[in-house]
Amino acid sequence: MRKGMSLVETVIATVLVVVLTITIAYVFRAVILSWAAGEGRLGLDINLDRGMFEMVRDLREAKAVSSVNSDELRFTTTDDTYHIYYFYNASDAYPPTFNQSSYEIRKATLDGSLTAGLVNAGRVIVSNVLPPSTSDLSYSSNTATITLGVKKDNETLTSSIQVRPRNL
């Protein structure tokens, strides 16, 4: 009598190995996709937190703050430099008409007063910002309101804070 595996046993073992391999590959793929989504969400969160932190820090130290509309915050610092936080998209003129799907929040220098025009386009503070009505930069009753919604791919985050300048 010969010892060994029959054809049926070999086929069953092969099917089991294939099913096990497919299951492991499917689980591995799900873990990789979850990891990638978390990494994208983390990058978006860092972008939003960093920008909100800088805006809050500047506004708390401001000597004067104003808002012409709910789309920008103008302020002066302790060294009498005038700045603006505003929505920017290269396809929109200033002031924007908000017909684009995403914007940048930029910090720029103003030409000598809170009502003056921009000296330059400024630098990017937060990118991938949703336009108003999801996002808001406004000032009333000695309180600046910053509400920003950011979106990248399928991830959307929103953050909101109210800031009272200390030097008013």
C-alpha positions in Angstrom: 0.0 0.0 0.0 1.3 3.4 -1.0 1.4 6.3 1.5 0.6 9.8 0.3 -2.2 12.2 -0.4 -5.0 11.5 -2.7 -6.1 13.9 -5.4 -9.2 14.9 -3.3 -7.0 15.7 -0.3 -4.7 17.8 -2.5 -7.6 19.8 -4.0 -9.1 20.4 -0.6 -5.7 21.6 0.8 -5.2 23.9 -2.3 -8.7 25.4 -1.9 -8.1 26.0 1.8 -4.7 27.7 1.1 -6.3 29.9 -1.6 -9.3 30.9 0.7 -6.8 31.7 3.5 -4.6 33.8 1.2 -7.6 35.8 -0.1 -8.9 36.4 3.4 -5.5 37.6 4.6 -5.1 39.9 1.5 -8.6 41.3 2.1 -7.9 42.1 5.7 -4.5 43.6 4.8 -6.1 45.8 2.2 -8.7 47.0 4.7 -5.9 47.9 7.2 -3.9 49.8 4.6 -7.0 51.7 3.4 -7.9 52.6 7.0 -4.3 53.7 7.7 -4.2 55.9 4.6 -7.5 57.6 5.5 -6.3 58.2 9.0 -3.1 59.7 7.7 -5.0 62.0 5.3 -7.3 63.1 8.2 -4.3 63.7 10.4 -2.7 66.0 7.8 -5.9 67.9 7.4 -6.2 68.3 11.2 -2.6 69.5 11.6 -3.2 72.1 8.8 -6.3 73.4 10.5 -5.0 73.4 14.1 -1.7 75.1 13.1 -3.7 77.9 11.2 -6.2 78.4 14.0 -3.5 78.6 16.6 -1.6 81.3 14.6 -4.8 83.3 14.0 -5.9 83.1 17.7 -2.4 84.1 18.9 -2.3 87.2 16.6 -5.9 88.3 17.4 -5.3 88.0 21.2 -2.3 90.3 20.9 -4.0 92.8 18.6 -4.5 96.4 19.5 -7.4 96.9 17.1 -9.6 94.5 15.2 -12.3 95.2 12.6 -14.3 93.2 10.1 -15.7 94.8 7.0 -17.8 91.8 6.3 -17.9 88.2 7.5 -15.1 87.2 5.1 -12.1 88.9 6.7 -10.5 90.0 9.9 -8.3 93.2 9.9 -6.1 93.9 12.9 -3.1 95.9 14.0 -0.3 94.4 16.1 1.6 96.0 19.0 4.3 97.3 16.5 1.6 99.2 14.6 1.7 97.0 11.6 -1.7 96.4 9.9 -2.7 92.9 8.8 -5.6 91.0 7.3 -6.8 87.4 7.4 -8.9 86.8 4.3 -10.2 84.1 1.9 -8.1 83.7 -1.3 -8.5 81.7 -4.5 -6.4 82.6 -7.6 -9.6 82.3 -9.7 -11.4 84.9 -7.6 -10.7 88.6 -7.6 -10.4 90.4 -4.2 -12.9 90.7 -2.6 -13.9 87.2 -3.6 -17.3 86.3 -4.9 -17.1 82.8 -3.3 -18.0 80.7 -6.4 -15.0 78.4 -6.0 -15.1 75.1 -4.1 -12.0 75.8 -1.9 -10.0 78.7 -0.7 -6.9 79.5 1.3 -6.9 81.7 4.4 -4.0 84.1 4.0 -2.4 86.7 6.2 -1.3 89.8 4.4 0.0 93.3 5.3 -2.3 96.3 4.8 -1.1 99.6 3.5 -1.1 101.8 6.7 -4.5 101.4 8.2 -7.3 99.0 8.9 -9.3 100.2 5.9 -6.4 100.3 3.5 -5.8 97.9 0.6 -3.5 94.9 0.5 0.3 95.5 0.1 0.8 91.9 -1.0 -1.2 88.6 -1.4 0.3 87.4 1.9 1.2 83.9 3.0 -1.0 80.8 3.3 -2.2 80.1 6.8 -4.7 77.3 6.1 -5.4 75.6 2.8 -8.4 73.6 1.4 -10.8 75.9 3.2 -14.5 75.7 2.4 -16.1 79.0 1.3 -18.7 80.8 3.5 -21.3 79.8 4.7 -19.3 76.9 6.1 -16.4 79.1 7.0 -16.5 82.5 8.7 -14.1 85.3 9.8 -16.0 88.0 11.6 -15.8 90.5 14.5 -18.5 92.0 16.7 -18.9 92.9 20.3 -15.1 92.8 21.0 -15.1 89.2 19.9 -13.5 87.7 16.8 -15.2 84.6 15.5 -13.2 82.1 13.4 -15.0 79.1 11.9 -13.2 77.1 9.3 -14.2 74.1 7.4 -11.5 72.3 5.5 -11.9 69.5 3.0 -9.5 67.2 1.1 -10.7 64.2 -0.9 -13.4 62.6 1.2 -12.4 64.1 4.6 -14.0 67.2 6.0 -13.1 68.9 9.4 -14.6 72.0 11.0 -13.2 74.0 13.8 -14.6 77.1 15.5 -13.4 79.5 18.2 -14.2 82.9 19.6 -11.3 85.2 20.5 -11.3 88.3 22.7 -8.3 90.6 22.0 -6.5 91.4 25.3 -5.1 94.8 24.3 -8.4 96.6 23.4 
